[in-house]
Amino acid sequence: MGIFISIKPVHMQRIVSGIKNYEFRNYIPKQPFDTLYVYESYPTCSLKYIITIDKIVKYPDKIDNDGYGNNDFNNGLKKCNYAYHISKIEEFDPIDLKTLKSKFNFNQPQAYAYDTRYPELVKYIKGE
């Protein structure tokens, strides 16, 4: 199962470059998931990445200090209580917001949206 989330372009570039190896959030969805479909927010405004996660760490449990924001998480300085460990990143041809809305009735997620909400979009992304 997967969720759609929004990430700012500056943070997404840190993830792609390997500088950032955890995505920090203040929630865990109720249903289990291992995939993040990433909508890159303004000014990019497009869906273009799939991130696979392999574990979620809840503060005050610690994570590896290597990585952007990891020390802040370990020291309780982040507003977020959960760290999603990034194990894999896939980039695909971006789908702009206009197309997302018109073709898939997609709205950029404020927190998250389960992938079951957009089954046709998931099929499209996976090339089915």
Secondary structure, 3 states (H helix, E strand, C coil): CEEEEEECHHHHHHHHHCCCCEEEECCCCCCCCCEEEEEECCCCCEEEEEEEEEEEEECCCCCCCCCCCHHHHHCCCCCCCEEEEEEEEEEEEEEEHHHHHHHHCCCCCCCCEEHHHCHHHHHHHCCC
